[in-house]
Amino acid sequence: MIFNSLSYILLLIIVVPMYWILPYRSRLFLIFFSSLLFYGFWRIDFIPLLMSSVLVDYLVAIKIHSSVGKTRKKYLFVSLIFNLGLLIYFKYLIFFSETAVGFANLLGFGFDPIMLNIILPIGISFYTFQTISYTIDVYRGYIAPEKDIILYSCYVTFFPQLVAGPVLRFKEVAHQFLHRETLKWENVATGLKRIIFGLFLKVVLADNIAPLVDAGFEIPVENMSAIDVWTLAFLFGFQIYFDFSAYSHIAIGSAKLIGVHFPENFNFPYFSTSPKDFWRRWHISLSSWIRDYLYLPLAKKHVHDKSIGGLSHVTTDGGKNKALFLTWAIMGLWHGASLTFIIWGLYHALVILIYRIISPIIFKINENLRPLVGISLTLPIIMLSWVPFRADSVGMAVEMWLKVLNPFLYNSIGMRENAYLITALILIGVFLASIMHKRIICQLKNDHPKMYFLGEITLFAILISLVVVFLQPGSQFIYFQF
């Protein structure tokens, strides 16, 4: 079941009123079985796999909490091996086997390709990360294990975030299922507005940019100019932003209909003043997960400190840099089993490292000019990162990057004229939308609430009309493939 479908709208129409009517225990079962129904619309035969991840980490967390010493770490390894084993088998086994065969053939062994028919379960990268974070948090003593398996199952399988996030921590949502807040119509109204706005971003913007991006990347690289590469980078950057933020808006809005509040997943990322700032604003839940459960543990060095009578943790520049590149290589691989995604990850590691080196220079810039300079430098760097993310091969991505660096390739265009116009209009529109949101809309809401209310009704009437006109059944979200 996908968000931009009538079946999902029908699911909300049934589940939301029932949730507010039913008592505590019954509404947990409602959420649990509704989530299985939501997932089962894709492939019902993968529900046992989802539930195996739920059950293993539910039991392991209880064992971790009741154990001592090295036994606790052994149980944690059970969780990590099981969940990462699922990811490796379903998501990376084909990639690893093809890479190994290709490398062996380069050495002259002449192996035949290994034919594997493995279907990637939808959402596996997201729900395994959630269950891993749960067991690690129990191991670290941040939370106690949940004894109610239905409550824990609702945390993992909750349908708004099951397929593509946000990646939630147990302590963020468990108490909201446990203690239902009073029905507030403002939450319902906000939830509906988030859903409508998300559908607008998906079906009106992202889905109509997609054909331009597809057509552009079908052009042979040798026929592209540097202007074409920049245009495609910006176009795909806008497409994936509208597409994925649309999913997050709908997920957040759907949860809010039943009084469950998710953390925000996007915060105007293309207005970031540095590459590091970008990852504080883009896919915030995944970025923070990677920081807390991968980067920081890798960056810390264990040293013996006699003054405290045991081990302590310090972070060195060398450790930070090694952890940075390893983390981003894994981050790229998480997005897809391809060398292009690893290149995308290493690109981000490199630009973050460069920014660490030059940041003292940037901070010498006049404080009023610093945000403008930061955005002007960061935006093109981030947009160029989308080239390997979308390219068919590493060679294609490298060729496109090289064209950008060639000053003699800025004298022609090879795409349809409206592609350049649409890219420019979207860029202007995004900047105007940000300025209006921060300076005009918020001020109007506070100073003239009636005028704001009328304007909001008019705006969402227009958005609903556009969604109805442009809605295309079966149009998947980009992050479903991850």
Buried (B, 14 or more C-beta within 10 A) or exposed (E): BBBBBEEBEEBBEEBBEBBBEBEEEEBBEBBBBBBBBBBBBBEEEBBEBBBEBBBBBBBBBBBBBEBEEEEBEEBBEBBEEBBEEBBBEBBBBBBEBBBEBEEEEEEEEEEEEEEEEEEBBBBBBBBBBBBBBBBBBBBEEEBEBBEBBBBBBBBBBBBBBBBBBBBBBBEBBBEBBEEBEEEEEEBBEBBBBBBBBBBBBBBBBBBBBBEBBEEBBEEEBEEBBBBBBBBBBBBBBBBBBBBBBBBBBBBBBBBBBBBBBBBBBBEBBBBBBBBBBBBBBBBBBBBBBBBBBBBBEBBBBEEEEEEEEEEEEEEEEEBBBEBBBBBBBBBBBBBBBBBBBBBBBBBBBBBBBEBBEEEEEBEEEEEEEBEEEBBEBBBEBBBBBBBBBBBEEBEBBBBBBEBBEEEEBEEEBBBEEEBBEBBEEBBEEBEEEEEEEEEEBEEBBEEEEEEBEEBBEEBBEEBEEBBEEBBEEEBEBBBBEB
